[in-house]
Amino acid sequence: MSNCNTHLEETEIPLAAHADAVIPILPDGDLWVFGYGSLMWRTGFKYAEQVDARVFGYHRALCVSSEVHRGTPENRGLVLGLDHGGSCSGKVFRVSADQKKQVAQYLYARELATTVYLAKIINAHTSDGRCVRALTFVVDTGHHQYTTGKTPEQLVSIVRSASGRSGRSSEYLLSTLEHLRQSNIHDGRLESIAALL
């Protein structure tokens, strides 16, 4: 199944990845991309195939402080990261080999504006029984934007009060959950936080 989504407005993403971002060597042939958040429903690139998938060793979490899009330096919000431990359901997108460099550069610009995310190639297990090597973005647990050790109540307090260039942190969480539900993905951690809102 092919799809061609409109690219994001240039004002929404930087023109290039952060100078210190570490870029992985891409696999030969087509490129698979694993999405666990907004990449699932707002890909911004052309792909030849989309499949439900799960990765192991990581889970979806509200663990990245947002100082621009969902908060400010004085009142940081929270956005999703792929944190260590557990597993995560999402989607993988297959990008044809002739477009993979262009798509990778777009994703690096979109996801690596700071160095809080690390671009990695990891195993993703598809719903139709394949194991593919996929590009994804995991949180750097040593970065100052990484948020950990908060109770659901503390996370709710942060999400409830923060707002940035792209809107309220609470809107981001609720919109994320709505899109996950539409994809038949249940995320108990996020649901428990949202229930406290």
Backbone hydrogen bonds in HBPLUS format (Angstrom, degrees):
<---DONOR---> <-ACCEPTOR-->    atom                        ^
c    i                          cat <-CA-CA->   ^        H-A-AA   ^      H-
h    n   atom  resd res      DA  || num        DHA   H-A  angle D-A-AA Bond
n    s   type  num  typ     dist DA aas  dist angle  dist       angle   num
A0003-ASN N   A0047-TYR O   3.20 MM  44  5.78 153.9  2.27 163.6 162.2     1
A0047-TYR N   A0003-ASN O   3.24 MM  44  5.78 163.0  2.27 154.3 158.6     2
A0012-GLU N   A0009-GLU O   2.89 MM   3  5.50 159.9  1.93 119.6 126.1     3
A0018-HIS N   A0112-LEU O   2.78 MM  94  5.87 162.1  1.81 155.1 154.7     4
A0021-ALA N   A0018-HIS O   3.02 MM   3  5.28 167.5  2.03 115.7 119.2     5
A0031-LEU N   A0095-VAL O   2.87 MM  64  5.00 157.2  1.92 148.9 153.6     6
A0095-VAL N   A0031-LEU O   2.63 MM  64  5.00 170.9  1.64 158.4 161.8     7
A0135-LEU N   A0032-TRP O   2.80 MM 103  6.16 164.4  1.83 149.6 145.6     8
A0033-VAL N   A0093-PHE O   2.87 MM  60  5.12 142.4  2.01 135.7 148.0     9
A0093-PHE N   A0033-VAL O   2.86 MM  60  5.12 147.5  1.96 138.1 148.7    10
A0034-PHE N   A0135-LEU O   2.88 MM 101  6.03 162.0  1.92 149.5 154.8    11
A0035-GLY N   A0091-LYS O   2.76 MM  56  5.35 170.4  1.77 167.3 170.6    12
A0091-LYS N   A0035-GLY O   3.06 MM  56  5.35 160.6  2.10 150.0 156.2    13
A0040-MET N   A0037-GLY O   2.95 MM   3  5.78 160.8  1.98 124.2 130.0    14
A0041-TRP N   A0038-SER O   3.21 MM   3  5.64 137.8  2.39 108.9 117.8    15
A0042-ARG N   A0038-SER O   2.74 MM   4  5.56 138.3  1.91 157.9 171.0    16
A0048-ALA N   A0094-ARG O   2.70 MM  46  5.56 159.3  1.74 172.1 179.0    17
A0094-ARG N   A0049-GLU O   2.83 MM  45  5.03 160.3  1.87 140.4 147.0    18
A0051-VAL N   A0092-VAL O   2.96 MM  41  5.41 158.7  2.00 153.5 160.0    19
A0092-VAL N   A0051-VAL O   2.81 MM  41  5.41 165.0  1.84 161.6 166.1    20
A0127-SER N   A0052-ASP O   2.86 MM  75  5.47 147.1  1.97 150.2 145.9    21
A0053-ALA N   A0090-GLY O   2.97 MM  37  5.39 164.1  2.00 130.3 129.7    22
A0090-GLY N   A0053-ALA O   2.79 MM  37  5.39 162.8  1.82 162.4 161.5    23
A0054-ARG N   A0125-HIS O   2.86 MM  71  5.23 147.3  1.97 134.6 144.5    24
A0125-HIS N   A0054-ARG O   2.84 MM  71  5.23 174.1  1.85 156.5 154.4    25
A0055-VAL N   A0088-CYS O   2.94 MM  33  5.39 156.4  2.00 147.6 153.3    26
A0088-CYS N   A0055-VAL O   2.91 MM  33  5.39 154.2  1.98 151.8 157.5    27
A0057-GLY N   A0086-GLY O   2.67 MM  29  5.14 151.4  1.75 172.5 162.8    28
A0085-GLY N   A0057-GLY O   2.78 MM  28  4.61 158.0  1.83 118.9 114.6    29
A0059-HIS N   A0083-ASP O   2.76 MM  24  5.32 149.6  1.85 142.5 152.4    30
A0083-ASP N   A0059-HIS O   2.79 MM  24  5.32 145.9  1.90 172.0 160.5    31
A0061-ALA N   A0081-GLY O   2.98 MM  20  5.48 150.9  2.07 160.1 166.4    32
A0081-GLY N   A0061-ALA O   2.79 MM  20  5.48 143.4  1.92 154.2 166.4    33
A0147-THR N   A0063-CYS O   2.68 MM  84  4.65 162.1  1.71 139.0 139.8    34
A0064-VAL N   A0079-VAL O   3.23 MM  15  5.28 155.3  2.29 159.5 155.5    35
A0079-VAL N   A0064-VAL O   2.90 MM  15  5.28 150.5  1.98 147.2 156.9    36
A0065-SER N   A0145-GLN O   2.76 MM  80  4.91 172.3  1.77 148.7 151.4    37
A0066-SER N   A0077-GLY O   2.91 MM  11  4.87 162.5  1.94 115.1 119.7    38
A0077-GLY N   A0066-SER O   3.01 MM  11  4.87 160.1  2.05 143.1 141.9    39
A0165-ARG N   A0068-VAL O   2.79 MM  97  5.95 155.8  1.85 153.8 151.6    40
A0166-SER N   A0069-HIS O   2.79 MM  97  4.65 145.6  1.90 118.5 129.8    41
A0072-THR N   A0075-ASN O   3.03 MM   3  4.99 163.0  2.06 109.7 115.1    42
A0075-ASN N   A0072-THR O   3.08 MM   3  4.99 128.3  2.36  96.4 110.4    43
A0139-VAL N   A0082-LEU O   3.10 MM  57  5.67 163.6  2.13 131.2 135.0    44
A0099-GLN N   A0096-SER O   2.90 MM   3  5.52 159.6  1.94 120.9 127.7    45
A0103-VAL N   A0099-GLN O   3.00 MM   4  6.21 166.3  2.02 159.2 163.5    46
A0104-ALA N   A0100-LYS O   2.81 MM   4  5.88 161.0  1.85 147.7 153.5    47
A0105-GLN N   A0101-LYS O   3.00 MM   4  6.16 158.9  2.04 145.6 151.0    48
A0106-TYR N   A0102-GLN O   3.04 MM   4  6.30 154.9  2.10 145.4 152.4    49
A0107-LEU N   A0103-VAL O   2.91 MM   4  6.19 160.3  1.94 154.0 159.1    50
A0108-TYR N   A0104-ALA O   2.86 MM   4  6.09 157.0  1.91 152.3 158.7    51
A0109-ALA N   A0105-GLN O   3.03 MM   4  6.21 158.5  2.08 146.2 151.6    52
A0110-ARG N   A0106-TYR O   2.96 MM   4  6.19 150.4  2.04 144.9 153.7    53
A0111-GLU N   A0107-LEU O   2.79 MM   4  5.84 166.2  1.81 156.3 159.2    54
A0112-LEU N   A0108-TYR O   2.87 MM   4  5.18 150.1  1.96 136.4 143.2    55
A0140-ASP N   A0116-VAL O   2.71 MM  24  5.25 157.7  1.75 155.4 154.0    56
A0118-LEU N   A0138-VAL O   2.68 MM  20  5.26 157.9  1.73 156.1 164.2    57
A0138-VAL N   A0118-LEU O   2.98 MM  20  5.26 154.5  2.05 151.4 148.7    58
A0120-LYS N   A0136-THR O   2.91 MM  16  5.52 166.9  1.93 153.5 157.3    59
A0136-THR N   A0120-LYS O   2.85 MM  16  5.52 153.6  1.92 160.0 168.0    60
A0122-ILE N   A0134-ALA O   2.86 MM  12  5.40 157.4  1.91 152.0 150.7    61
A0134-ALA N   A0122-ILE O   2.77 MM  12  5.40 171.4  1.78 161.6 160.8    62
A0124-ALA N   A0132-VAL O   2.80 MM   8  5.33 154.2  1.86 157.3 165.8    63
A0132-VAL N   A0124-ALA O   2.85 MM   8  5.33 161.9  1.88 157.9 157.8    64
A0126-THR N   A0130-ARG O   2.81 MM   4  5.20 153.4  1.88 146.6 154.8    65
A0129-GLY N   A0126-THR O   3.10 MM   3  5.48 154.6  2.17 117.4 116.6    66
A0143-HIS N   A0140-ASP O   3.04 MM   3  5.51 169.3  2.05 120.0 122.7    67
A0146-TYR N   A0143-HIS O   3.04 MM   3  5.51 160.8  2.08 114.9 121.1    68
A0154-GLN N   A0151-THR O   3.07 MM   3  5.14 117.7  2.47  99.2 114.2    69
A0155-LEU N   A0151-THR O   2.95 MM   4  6.28 159.5  2.00 157.9 163.9    70
A0156-VAL N   A0152-PRO O   2.92 MM   4  6.12 155.4  1.99 146.8 153.5    71
A0157-SER N   A0153-GLU O   3.05 MM   4  6.29 152.6  2.13 142.2 149.1    72
A0158-ILE N   A0154-GLN O   3.14 MM   4  6.45 153.5  2.21 146.5 152.5    73
A0159-VAL N   A0155-LEU O   2.91 MM   4  6.14 172.2  1.91 156.8 158.8    74
A0160-ARG N   A0156-VAL O   2.80 MM   4  5.80 160.6  1.84 152.6 157.8    75
A0162-ALA N   A0158-ILE O   3.29 MM   4  6.26 138.3  2.48 152.3 161.2    76
A0169-SER N   A0162-ALA O   3.04 MM   7  5.59 172.2  2.04 137.5 138.6    77
A0164-GLY N   A0167-GLY O   2.98 MM   3  5.23 167.6  1.99 128.6 131.6    78
A0167-GLY N   A0164-GLY O   3.05 MM   3  5.23 162.8  2.08 110.6 115.9    79
A0172-TYR N   A0168-ARG O   3.20 MM   4  6.54 153.0  2.27 144.9 151.9    80
A0173-LEU N   A0169-SER O   3.10 MM   4  6.45 157.9  2.15 148.8 153.6    81
A0174-LEU N   A0170-SER O   2.99 MM   4  6.23 172.2  2.00 154.7 156.3    82
A0175-SER N   A0171-GLU O   2.86 MM   4  5.88 158.7  1.90 148.1 154.5    83
A0176-THR N   A0172-TYR O   2.92 MM   4  6.00 156.1  1.98 145.0 152.0    84
A0177-LEU N   A0173-LEU O   2.99 MM   4  6.28 162.5  2.02 152.8 156.9    85
A0178-GLU N   A0174-LEU O   3.02 MM   4  6.22 156.6  2.08 143.8 150.2    86
A0179-HIS N   A0175-SER O   3.02 MM   4  6.28 159.9  2.07 151.0 155.6    87
A0180-LEU N   A0176-THR O   2.91 MM   4  6.17 154.8  1.97 150.8 158.6    88
A0181-ARG N   A0177-LEU O   2.89 MM   4  6.12 160.3  1.93 151.9 156.7    89
A0182-GLN N   A0178-GLU O   3.04 MM   4  6.30 153.8  2.11 143.4 150.5    90
A0183-SER N   A0179-HIS O   3.11 MM   4  6.37 132.3  2.35 137.3 149.4    91
A0183-SER N   A0180-LEU O   3.03 MM   3  5.05 131.9  2.27  96.0 109.6    92
A0185-ILE N   A0180-LEU O   2.87 MM   5  5.08 166.2  1.89 145.6 145.4    93
A0184-ASN N   A0181-ARG O   2.86 MM   3  4.84 158.3  1.91 110.2 113.1    94
A0191-GLU N   A0187-ASP O   2.94 MM   4  6.11 160.6  1.97 156.5 162.9    95
A0192-SER N   A0188-GLY O   2.96 MM   4  6.04 153.1  2.03 144.4 150.2    96
A0193-ILE N   A0189-ARG O   3.26 MM   4  6.57 150.5  2.35 143.0 150.4    97
A0194-ALA N   A0190-LEU O   2.90 MM   4  6.13 167.3  1.92 155.2 158.9    98
A0195-ALA N   A0191-GLU O   2.90 MM   4  6.02 147.6  2.01 144.3 152.9    99
A0196-LEU N   A0193-ILE O   3.09 MM   3  5.45 138.3  2.28 104.8 115.7   100
A0197-LEU N   A0194-ALA O   2.99 MM   3  5.18 148.2  2.09 104.2 114.1   101
